[in-house]
Amino acid sequence: MTMPSDAAQANVPWYRDLTSYHWFVFLVASLAWLFDCLDQQLFILARGKAMEALLPAGWDPKLYGGYATSIFVAGWAMGGLIFGSLGDRFGRAKMLTLTVLIYSVCTGLSAFSTGWIDFASYRFLTGLGVGGVFGLAVALVADTLPDRSRTGALGMLQALSAVGNVTAGLVSMFIGSLESRGAIPAGKGWTYMFLVGAIPAFLCVFIQLRLKEPEKWVKAREVGRAAGVKFGSYSALLGDARWRSSALLGMLLCVSGVIGLWGIGFFSPELVGDVIKASLIKEGVPEAEIAGRQQYWIGINSIVQNLGAFFGMLLFTRMAQGMGRKAAFAIGYVAALVATVAYFQLFNGRGDIWMSAIMGGCQLALFAGFAIYLPELFPTSLRSTGTSFCYNVGRFLAATGPFTMGALQAALKAGATTPDAKLAAFRNACSYMSVIFLLGLVALAFLPETKGRPLPED
């Protein structure tokens, strides 16, 4: 039977053949990932104020914010490894329920932190849940929806993550306005933001009511047991030459994008916060109002950045369908490099907020590519495992990104005595780190083109 080409798929809406149950699966998987990204973004937006509240006097909030981010990303990596394998072994739906519950509860607990250590501990536990969701959600959709719908559905699933990020920005703006009006205690807004992150726990109820394991996975599991196929086995993933090269090169492909986003791009709130604070001081805004207004504009930046991300991910999906996965990635990595350097060098005030959309669109477009491309590299028995391996193992390396940037920033601002000089050091550190996007181009050269091919099987 001839598989329909991506060119044909591009001319027919991907959702045309979906049943009501297909829509339900797509909705559940998308919401799990959307709320996952909401929690991630709430952490990013609240990180600076949380560090100021929890750290002893004299400790550097940016430095320890970077450490907290690294701990979160390391937990993310470990969670991805654990739950990716368990998803192939015991079912995507069961493990998705558990991971959503973990990240929801632990995000809520972060609001009750009394010091940096317990805050970082909650971040690690949240990371365990966050890390498991992507591979499970992507494998669930890839194995349940019709093949013709897979590319568009996975691209849309990733694009909808921007809705979670935008929602976090709106939450930040609302809480910032409450704080600036004195409706909540000054400096406590970050605790309310983490409490909002506990809401997705309710999603678990809906997952458990109707969500079934994909029929493709159930049948493959039955046949695999008879044939002795190892489901969710890292020895099978890395011991078989058919999957090993895809796993290792796919990991490098993701490392480049993940470090670029989490080690650089998601530190835009720190840049925006410093620039906006300086402008507010020059405008003579009362000191009691600065923190709230600063948080408000950090929220605006997040919304703009993620609106750009939404359209960037949709554009990448169309490019992947039309010109192929590898060509879309090649353009994406070059665009991400240029946009990131330009943003951190040229952003100088509220009038430049549009630049956040460009950087967000270029950086996060790559993640639509990960959602589409990674499941196409591995068989049913290893689809969740392989996808999670590529997307999450690299996070152990990506976790060094904030440390590296912190050390680079410290070296660059050595001797800097003015706020402007320290801000310049931060800008340059982010710009130098942006060369990591070139690693994606190197890995891409050795990976296969999967456009128009059926999903691989054992």
TIDO-467111 format. One record per residue: residue in three letters; x, y, z of N, C-alpha, C in turn. Coordinates in steps of 0.05 Angstrom, whole numbers, plus 32768, in hexadecimal, padded with zeros to 4 digits. Layout:
residues N
ALAXYZXYZXYZ/...
***
This chain:
residues 458
MET80117FE88000800080008000801280198000/THR800C802C7FEE801C80447FEC801580588001/MET80288062800F802380768024801F80918017/PRO800C80A18020800880BC8015802080CD801B/SER802880DD8007804080EE800B80398106801C/ASP804E81138026804A812B8036803F81428024/ALA80478141800A803D81557FF8801E81547FF6/ALA8014813A7FF47FF781377FF37FEB813F800E/GLN7FF8813880247FEE813F803E7FEB815E8041/ALA7FFE816C80357FFF818980387FE68196802B/ASN7FDA818980187FC4819480097FA9818C8016/VAL7FA9817A80297F90817280367F9481768054/PRO7F81818380617F848188807E7F8A816E808D/TRP7F9D816F809F7FA5815780AE7F8F814B80BF/TYR7F7C815C80C77F67815480D97F4F814880CB/ARG7F50814780B07F38813E80A07F2E812280A8/ASP7F40811080AD7F3980F480B27F3680EC80CF/LEU7F3780FF80E17F3880F880FD7F1B80F28107/THR7F1A80DD81177F0180D681257EFF80E5813F/SER7EE880E3814D7EE580F181667EF980E7817B/TYR7F0080CD817A7F1480C3818D7F3080CD8185/HIS7F3680CF816C7F4F80DB81647F5280F7816F/TRP7F3C8106816C7F3D812281777F4181228195/PHE7F35810F81A37F38810D81C07F55810881C7/VAL7F6280F581B97F7E80EE81BF7F8F810781B9/PHE7F8A811481A27F9A812B819B7F97814181B0/LEU7F7E814581BA7F79815A81CE7F87815481E8/VAL7F85813B81F27F918133820B7FAF8136820A/ALA7FBB812C81F47FD8812E81F17FE1814B81EF/SER7FD2815B81E07FD9817781DD7FD6818681F7/LEU7FC1818182067FBE818E82207FD381868234/ALA7FDB816D82347FF081648246800A81748240/TRP80108177822780288185821F802581A48223/LEU800D81AE821D800781CA8221800B81D2823E/PHE7FFF81C28251800281C9826D801E81C48277/ASP802C81B1826B804881AD8271805781C6826B/CYS805381D28253806181EA824B80588202825C/LEU803F82028265803582178277804682168291/ASP804B81FF829C805B81FC82B48077820582AF/GLN808381FD8299809E8205829280A082238291/GLN808D82308284808E824D82808089825C829A/LEU8077825282AA8073825E82C5808D825F82D5/PHE809C824982D380B6824982E180C9825E82D6/ILE80CA826082BB80DC827382AE80D4829082B6/LEU80BA829582B680B182B082BC80B482B782DA/ALA80B182A382EB80B282A8830880CE82A58314/ARG80E08299830480FB8292830E810A82A9831B/GLY810B82C0830D811A82D68317811082E08332/LYS80F682E4833580EB82ED834E80ED82D88364/ALA80EA82BF835C80ED82A98370810982A9837B/MET811D82AD836A813982AD8373813E82C58386/GLU813382DC837F813682F38390812A82EF83AC/ALA811382E083AD810682DC83C6811382C683D7/LEU811E82B283CA8128829A83D88145829A83DE/LEU815582AA83D0817282AA83D4817A82BD83EB/PRO818F82B583F9819A82C7840D81A682E08400/ALA81A882F6840F81B2830F840581CF830B83FA/GLY81D4831683E381EE831483D781F182FE83C2/TRP81DE82EC83C181DF82D683AD81D582E18393/ASP81E082D8837C81D982E2836281C082D38358/PRO81A982E18355819082D4834C819382C88330/LYS81A182D5831E81A482CA830381B482B08303/LEU81CA82B0831381DA8298831481CB82808320/TYR81BD8285833681AE826F8343819482698334/GLY818A827C8325817482768313817D826382FD/GLY8196826782F481A1825482E181A5823882EC/TYR81AE8237830581B1821D83138196820F8315/ALA8182821E831E816782128321815D82078306/THR8163821682F1815B820E82D6816981F482CE/SER818381F382D4819381DB82CE818881C282DD/ILE818181C682F6817681B08305815B81A782FA/PHE814B81BA82F2813181B482E6813581A582CC/VAL814881AE82BB814D81A082A18158818482A5/ALA8169818182BA8174816682C0815D815382C8/GLY814B815D82D98133814D82E08123814682C8/TRP8120815982B681128156829D811E813E828D/ALA8139813F828B8147812A827C8142810F8289/MET8145810D82A3814180F382B0812480E982AD/GLY811180FC82B080F580F482AD80EF80EA8291/GLY80FB80F7827D80F880EE8262810280D2825D/LEU811980CC8268812480B182668113809C8273/ILE810A80A2828B80FA808F829B80DF808A828E/PHE80D0809F828980B5809C828080B380968262/GLY80C7809D825380C78095823780C880778234/SER80DA806B824380DC804E824380C38040824F/LEU80B9804B826580A1803F827180898042825F/GLY80888057824E8072805A823C807180458226/ASP8089803D821D808A802782098084800C8216/ARG808B8009822F80877FEF823D806A7FEC8247/PHE805F8000825480467FFD8262802F800E8256/GLY8035801F8243801F802E82368023804C8238/ARG801E805A8222802180778221800D80858233/ALA7FF4807C82327FDE808982417FE38088825F/LYS7FEA8071826A7FEF806E8287800580818290/MET801B8081828280328091828A802C80AF8287/LEU801D80B68272801680D2826F800680DD8286/THR7FF480CD82907FE580D582A87FF780DA82C0/LEU800A80C982C4801C80CB82DB802E80E482D8/THR803980E882C0804B80FF82BD803D811A82C1/VAL8024811C82B78015813582BB8010813A82D8/LEU800A812582E7800581288304801E81318312/ILE80358126830B804E812D83188055814A8314/TYR8054815382FB805D816F82F6804981838301/SER802F817C8302801B818E830D801F8192832B/VAL8021817C833A8023817E8357803D818C835F/CYS805381858352806D8190835B807081AD8353/THR806381B5833D806381D28337805481E1834D/GLY803D81D78356802E81E3836B803F81E58385/LEU804D81D0838B805E81CF83A3807481E483A3/SER807D81EB838B809281FF8388808A821A8395/ALA8070821F83968067823883A2806C823A83C0/PHE8070822383CD8074822283EA8091822083F1/SER80A3822483DE80C0822283E480C8823883F8/THR80DA8231840980E48244841D8101824B8419/GLY810E823D8407812A824284018132823783E6/TRP814B823C83DE8153823383C38154821583C0/ILE815B820783D5815F81EA83D3814481DC83CF/ASP813081E383DE811681D583DA810981DE83C0/PHE810E81F783B781048200839D811181EF8387/ALA812B81EC8388813981DC8374813081BF8374/SER812A81B4838C81208199838E810581958380/TYR80F381A9838580D981A8837780DD81AB8359/ARG80F081BB835180F581BE833480FE81A48328/PHE810F819583368119817B832C810181688329/LEU80F08166833D80D98154833C80C6815C8326/THR80C18176832380B18180830D80BC817782F3/GLY80D7817982F080E4817182D880E0815482D1/LEU80DE814382E580D9812682E080BF812382D0/GLY80AA813182D98090812E82CC8090813C82B1/VAL809B815482B0809D8163829780AB81538281/GLY80C18147828980D28138827680C481218269/GLY80B18114827780A480FD826C808F81038258/VAL8083811B8259806B8121824A80708121822C/PHE8085812F82228089813382068089811881F6/GLY809B810681FE809E80ED81F0808480DD81F0/LEU807780DD8207805E80CE820A804880D981F9/ALA804580F481FA8030810181EA803480FD81CC/VAL804D810181C4805380FE81A7804F80E1819E/ALA805880CE81AE805480B281A6803780AA81A6/LEU802880B581B9800B80AF81BA7FFD80B981A1/VAL800380D181987FF680DC8180800080CE8167/ALA801A80C98166802580BB814E801A809F814A/ASP801580918160800B8076815E7FEC8074815C/THR7FDE808981627FC1808881627FB480958149/LEU7FBE80AC81417FB280B9812A7FBB80AD810F/PRO7FAB80B180FA7FB280A680E07FCD80B180D7/ASP7FDB80A180C77FF680AA80BE7FF580C480AF/ARG7FE080C8809F7FDD80E1808F7FDB80FA80A1/SER7FD180F680B97FCD810D80CB7FE4811280DE/ARG7FF8810080DE800C810080F3801D811A80F3/THR8027812280DB8039813980DB802B815280E4/GLY8013815780D98004816F80E07FFC816F80FD/ALA7FF3815881077FEA815681238001815B8136/LEU8019814F8131802F81528143803A816F8142/GLY803A817B812A804281978128802F81A98138/MET801581A48136800281B38145800481AF8163/LEU80098196816B800C81908187802381A18193/GLN803981A28184804F81B2818E804881D0818D/ALA803A81D98178803381F58176802181FE818D/LEU800F81EC81957FFC81F381AB800B81F681C6/SER802481EC81C7803381F181E08036820F81E4/ALA8037821F81CE8039823C81D18021824881DF/VAL800A823B81DD7FF2824481EC7FF78242820A/GLY8004822D8213800B822A822F801E82408237/ASN8032824682268045825A822C80388276822D/VAL8026827B821A80188295821A800782988233/THR7FFA8282823A7FE9828382537FFA828A826B/ALA8012827E826C802482858282802B82A38282/GLY802F82AE826A803482CB8268801D82DB8272/LEU800482D3826C7FEC82E182767FEA82DF8294/VAL7FF182C7829F7FF182C482BC800582D782C8/SER801D82D982BC803182EB82C68028830882C6/MET801B831082B08011832B82AE7FFC833182C3/PHE7FE9831E82C77FD3832282DA7FDE832482F6/ILE7FF0831282FD7FFB83128318800D832A831C/GLY801B83328307802B834B8309801A8363830E/SER8003836483017FF1837B83057FE6837B8322/LEU7FDF8363832C7FD5836283477FEB836B835B/GLU800383638356801A83698367801F83888367/SER801E8393834F802483B0834D800E83C1835B/ARG7FF583B6835C7FDF83C583697FDE83BF8387/GLY7FEE83AD83917FEF83A683AD7FD9839183B5/ALA7FCD838483A17FB9837083A77FC5835783B2/ILE7FDE835183AB7FED833B83B78007834783C1/PRO8014833A83D5802C834583E08042834883CB/ALA8050835E83CD8067836383BA807C834D83BD/GLY8086834383A7809A832E83A7808F831283AB/LYS8075830F83AD806882F483B1805A82EA8398/GLY805A82FA8382804C82F2836A805482D78360/TRP806E82D08362807882B78357806B829F8364/THR806382A1837E8056828A838B803B8285837F/TYR802C8299837880128296836B801582898350/MET802A82908342802E82858327803282678328/PHE8041825E833C80458241833E802C82328346/LEU801B823F835680028233835E7FF0822E8346/VAL7FF1824183337FE1823D831A7FEA8224830B/GLY8004821D830E800F82068300800481EB830A/ALA7FF681EB83217FEB81D3832C7FD181CB831E/ILE7FC581DD83107FAB81D883047FAA81C082F1/PRO7FC081BB82E17FBE81A582CE7FBA818A82DB/ALA7FBD818782F57FB8816D83027F9C816382FB/PHE7F89817582F77F6E816D82F07F6D815F82D6/LEU7F80816582C47F81815882AA7F83813982AD/CYS7F90813082C27F95811382C67F7A810482C7/VAL7F65811182D27F4B810482D47F4080FE82B9/PHE7F42811182A77F38810D828C7F4880F9827C/ILE7F6280F982817F7380E582737F6A80C9827B/GLN7F6580C582957F5F80AA829F7F4380A18296/LEU7F3080B382907F1580AB828A7F13809C8270/ARG7F1E80A7825A7F19809C82407F3280948230/LEU7F49809E82377F61809982277F69807C8227/LYS7F6C807182107F758055820D7F9080548200/GLU7F9E803D82047FB7803A81F77FB3803781D9/PRO7FC6804181C87FC3803F81AB7FC1802281A2/GLU7FAE801D81907FAB800281867FC47FF88179/LYS7FD3800A816B7FEC8002815F80007FF88173/TRP80018006818A80137FFE819F800A7FE381AC/VAL7FF07FE081B07FE67FC781BD7FEC7FAF81AB/LYS7FE77FB281917FED7F9B817E800B7F96817D/ALA801B7FAB817B80387FA7817980427F9A8193/ARG80367FA181A9803F7F9581C380397F7781C4/GLU80217F6F81BA801A7F5381B9802D7F4381A7/VAL80327F4E818F80447F41817C80607F418187/GLY80687F57819380837F59819D80897F4581B4/ARG80757F4181C580797F2E81DA807F7F1281CF/ALA80707F0A81BA80747EF081AE808F7EEE81A0/ALA80987F04819580B17F04818680C97F0B8198/GLY80C57F1381B180DA7F1A81C280E57F3681BE/VAL80D57F4781B280DD7F6381AF80DD7F7281C9/LYS80F27F8181CF80F57F9081E880E97FAC81E4/PHE80D37FB181F280C67FCB81F180D27FDE8206/GLY80D87FF681FE80E3800A821080FF8003821B/SER810E7FF5820B81297FEC8214813E7FFE8209/TYR814F8009821A816580198211817B80088205/SER817D7FEF820D81917FDE820081887FD881E3/ALA816E7FD681DE81647FD281C381687FEB81B3/LEU8164800281BF8167801C81B18183802181A9/LEU8196801D81BC81B2802381B781C2800B81AD/GLY81B87FF381B181C67FDB81A881C27FD4818B/ASP81AC7FDD818081A57FD7816481AE7FEE8152/ALA81BF7FE8813F81CA7FFD812D81B4800C811E/ARG819D7FFF81198187800D810B817D8025811A/TRP817D802481358172803981458187804A8153/ARG819F803F815681B4804C816781BC8067815A/SER81C28067814081CB8080813481B680968135/SER819C808D8130818780A18131818480AC814E/ALA8187809B8162818580A4817D819A80B88185/LEU81B380B2817E81C980C3818681C980DD8176/LEU81C480DB815C81C480F4814C81AB81048152/GLY819480F78157817C8105815F818081148179/MET818F8108818B8195811481A481A5812E81A0/LEU81B9812E818E81C98146818981B8815B817B/LEU81A68153816A81948165815D818381748172/CYS817A8166818681698172819B817A818281AF/VAL8192817981B581A4818881C781A781A581BD/SER81AC81A881A481B081C28198819881D4819D/GLY818081CA8198816881DA819C816181DF81B9/VAL816581CA81C9815E81CC81E6817181E081F4/ILE818B81DF81EF819D81F281FB8197820E81F1/GLY8192821081D7818B822A81CC8173823781D9/LEU815F822681DF8147823181EC814A8235820A/TRP8152821F8218815382208235816C822D8240/GLY8182822C8231819B8238823A819E82558232/ILE818D825E821E818F82798214817482878211/GLY8163827C8200814A828981F98138828E8211/PHE8136827B82238124827E823A8131828F8250/PHE8147829B824A815282B0825D814B82CC8253/SER813982CD823F813082E88236812282F7824D/PRO811382EA8260810782FA8275811C830A8286/GLU813482FE82898148830C8297815183268288/LEU81558323826E815C833A825E8146834F825E/VAL812D83468259811783598258811383668273/GLY8115835682898112836182A48126837782AA/ASP813F837382A38154838782A8815083A08298/VAL8149839C827E814683B3826C812D83C38275/ILE811783B6827B80FF83C48283810383D2829E/LYS811083C482B1811583D182CB812583EB82C8/ALA813A83EA82B7814A840282B38139841982A7/SER81278411829481178426828881028432829C/LEU80F7842182AE80E4842A82C180F1843D82D6/ILE810A843682DD8118844782F0811D846382E3/LYS8125846382CA8129847C82BC8110848C82B9/GLU80F9847F82B780DF848C82B580D5849782D0/GLY80E3849082E680DB8499830080C4848A830C/VAL80BF8471830480AA8461830F80B0845A832C/PRO809D845D833F80A28457835B80AD843A835F/GLU80C08438837180CD841E837680B98408837C/ALA80A4840E838B809183FA8393808283EE837B/GLU808183FD8364807283F3834D808483E58338/ILE809E83E7833C80B083DD832780AE83BF8324/ALA80AE83B0833A80AE83938338809583898329/GLY807E8394832F8065838C8322806683928304/ARG806F83AB82FD807083B282E1808583A282D2/GLN809B839C82DF80B0838C82D480A4837082CD/GLN8096836482E0808A834A82DC8075834B82C5/TYR8067836182C48053836582AF806083648293/TRP80768372828F808383728275809283588270/ILE809B834B828480A6833082808090831D8275/GLY80778321827F806183128275805B83188258/ILE805B833282518057833B8236806B832E8223/ASN8085832E822C809A8322821C809583058217/SER808C82F7822C808682DA8229807082D58215/ILE805B82E68216804482E38203804E82E781E7/VAL805C82FD81E28066830381C7807982ED81BD/GLN808B82E481CF809E82CF81C7808F82B681BF/ASN807A82AF81CD806D829681C88058829881B2/LEU804D82B081AD803D82B38195804E82AF817C/GLY806682BA817D807982B58167807F82978165/ALA80828289817C8088826D817B8071825D816E/PHE80588264817480418256816980428257814B/PHE8046826E813F804682708122806082648116/GLY807682668125808F825A811C808C823B811A/MET807E822F812D807B8212812D806882098117/LEU8053821981128041821380FB8050821580E1/LEU8061822A80DE8070822E80C68084821680C2/PHE8091820E80D780A481F880D5809581DE80CC/THR807D81DA80D6806D81C280CE806881C280B1/ARG806081DA80A6805C81DC8089807581D78079/MET808B81E2808380A581DE807680AD81C18076/ALA80A981B3808C80B08197808E80A08186807B/GLN8086818D80788075817F8065807D81848048/GLY8085819D8043808A81A4802780A6819E801E/MET80BB81A8802C80D681A5802380E5818E8030/GLY80D98182804580E6816C805380F08174806E/ARG80F58160807F80FC8165809B81188172809D/LYS812B8168808D814781718090814A818E8086/ALA813E81958070814081B08066813381C48079/ALA811C81BC8084810F81CE8098812081D280B0/PHE812D81BD80BA813F81C080D1815681D180CA/ALA816281CE80B3817A81DE80AB817381FC80AC/ILE815D820380A08154821F80A0814E822880BD/GLY8142821680CC813A821D80E88152822380FA/TYR8167821380F8817E8218810A818D82328103/VAL818F823780E9819D825080E1818C826880EA/ALA8172826780E78160827D80EF81628281810D/ALA8162826B811D8163826D813A817D827A8143/LEU81948274813681AD8280813D81AC829F8139/VAL81A482A7812181A382C3811A819082D2812C/ALA817882C78130816382D58140816C82D8815D/THR817982C48168818182C58185819682DA8189/VAL81AB82DA817881C082EE817B81B5830A8178/ALA81A4830E816481988328815F818883328177/TYR8178831F81838167832781998178833081B1/PHE818B832081B9819A832781D181AD833F81CE/GLN81B4834581B581C5835C81B081B5837681AC/LEU819D837481A2818E838C81988176839381A8/PHE816C838181BA8154838881CA815B839E81DE/ASN814D83B581DD815483CB81EE813C83D981FB/GLY812483CE81F9810E83DA820680F383CF81FD/ARG80DE83DB820780C383D1820180BC83D281E3/GLY80C883E581D580C383E781B880CF83D181A8/ASP80E183C181B480EE83AB81A680E1839081AD/ILE80CA839181BA80BE837881C480B7836581AD/TRP80B38370819580AD835F817D80C4834B8177/MET80DC8352818080F38340817B80F083268189/SER80E18326819F80DC830D81AE80CC82F9819D/ALA80BA8303818D80AA82F2817B80BC82E48167/ILE80CF82F3815C80E182E8814780F282D28153/MET80FF82D8816B811082C48177810082AC8180/GLY80E882B0818C80D8829A819480CF8289817D/GLY80C88295816680C08286814F80D682758144/CYS80EE82808143810582718138810E825B814A/GLN811082608164811A824C817781068235817A/LEU80ED823B817F80D98227818580CF8218816D/ALA80D38223815580CC8215813C80DA81FA813B/LEU80F381F98145810281E1814580F481CB8155/PHE80E581D2816980D881BE817A80C081B2816C/ALA80B481C0815A80A081B3814980AD819D8138/GLY80C581A3812F80D5818F812080DB81778131/PHE80E1817A814A80E78163815B80CE8152815E/ALA80B7815E8162809E814F81658097813F814C/ILE809C814B81358096813D811B80AB81288115/TYR80C4812F811880DA811E810E80E281078120/LEU80E3810B813A80EE80F6814B80DD80DC814B/PRO80C280DC814B80B380C3814A80B880B48130/GLU80C180C2811A80C580B6810180E080A780FF/LEU80EF80A881148109809B81158109807F8122/PHE80F38079813180F38061814280DA8050813F/PRO80DC8036814480C58023814180B280268159/THR809B801981578087801B816D809280128188/SER80A37FFE818880AD7FF381A180C0800781AF/LEU80CB801A819F80DE802D81AA80D7804A81A4/ARG80BE804F819B80B7806A819280B8807E81A9/SER80AB807781C080AC808981D780C8808B81E3/THR80D5807381E480F0807281EF8104808381DE/GLY8103807F81C48116808D81B2811080AA81B1/THR80F780B281AF80F080CE81AF80F980DC81C9/SER80F380CF81DF80FB80DA81F9811980DB81FD/PHE812680C781F2814480C681F4814F80DF81E6/CYS814780E381CD815280F981BD814B811481CA/TYR8132811781D38128813081DC8132813681F8/ASN813881228208813D812682248159811F822E/VAL8167810B822281828105822A8194811D8226/GLY818F812A820F819F8142820A819C8158821F/ARG81868156822F8182816A824481978168825A/PHE81A38150825D81B9814F827181D081618267/LEU81D48162824D81E88175824281DC81918242/ALA81C28193823B81B681AD823B81B581BA8257/ALA81B581A9826C81B481B4828781CD81C3828D/THR81E381BF827E81FB81CE828281FA81EA8276/GLY81E581EE826581E38207825781E2821F8269/PRO81CF8220827D81CE8236828F81E8823982A0/PHE81F5822282A7820E822482B68223823182A4/THR82248228828A823882338278823382518273/MET821A8258826F82148274826A821B82858283/GLY8214827A829B821B828882B48238828D82B7/ALA8248827882B18266827A82B38270828E829E/LEU8265828C8286826E829E8271826682BB8277/GLN824E82BF8282824582D9828A825782E582A0/ALA825E82D382B4826F82DC82CA828A82E582C0/ALA829582D682AC82AF82DD82A182AD82F78291/LEU829882FB82838295831382728290832C8283/LYS82828328829A827C834082AA8290834482C1/ALA82A6833582C082BB833982D482C6835682D2/GLY82C4836482E782CD838082E782B7839382E0/ALA82A0838982D7828A839B82D1827E83A682EA/THR827B83C082EB827183CD8304825683DA8301/THR824D83DE82E8823483EC82E3821F83D882DA/PRO820583DE82DE81F083CD82D481F183C982B6/ASP81F983DE82A781FB83DC828A821183C98281/ALA822783C9828F823D83B782898235839A828F/LYS8227839682A5821F837B82AB820A83718297/LEU81F88382828E81E5837B827B81F283748260/ALA8206838382598215837D8240822383628241/ALA822D835B825982398340825C8225832A8258/PHE820D832F826381F7831B826081F083188242/ARG81ED832F823481E7832E821881FC831E8208/ASN82158323820E822B831681FF822C82F88205/ALA822782F1821F822882D48226821282C58216/CYS81FA82D1821581E582C4820681EC82C181E8/SER81F882D681DD81FF82D681C1821482C181BB/TYR822982BF81CC823E82AB81C78232828F81C9/MET8220828B81DC8214827081E08204826781C7/SER81FB827A81B781E9827481A181F68263818B/VAL82108261818B821D8250817782158232817B/ILE8208822B819181FF8210819581EB82078180/PHE81DD821A817381CB8213815E81D982058146/LEU81F3820B8143820281FE812D820581E08131/LEU820481D7814A820681BA814F81EE81AC8142/GLY81D781B8814181C081AB813481C581A68116/LEU81D381B9810981D981B680ED81ED819E80E8/VAL81FF819B80FB8212818480F98204816A80FB/ALA81F38167810F81E4814E811381D2814880FC/LEU81C6815D80F181B2815B80DB81BF814E80C3/ALA81D8815480BE81E6814980A681E6812B80A5/PHE81E5811E80BC81E8810180BD81CE80F280C2/LEU81B8810180C5819E80F580CB818E80F080B1/PRO817C80DC80B0816D80D68098815580E98094/GLU814D80EC807B813580FA8074811D80E78076/THR810880EE808580F280DC808980D880E6807C/LYS80D980FC806D80C18106806080B680F1804D/GLY809C80EB8050808E80D9803E809280BB8044/ARG80A180B5805980A780998060809480908076/PRO808D80768076807C806B808C808D806A80A6/LEU807F806880BD808E806580D6809C804B80D6/PRO80B5804A80E080C5803180E080B9801D80F3/GLU80BD800480EE80B57FEE810080CC7FDA8102/ASP80CB7FCA811880E07FB5811C80DF7FA18106/
***
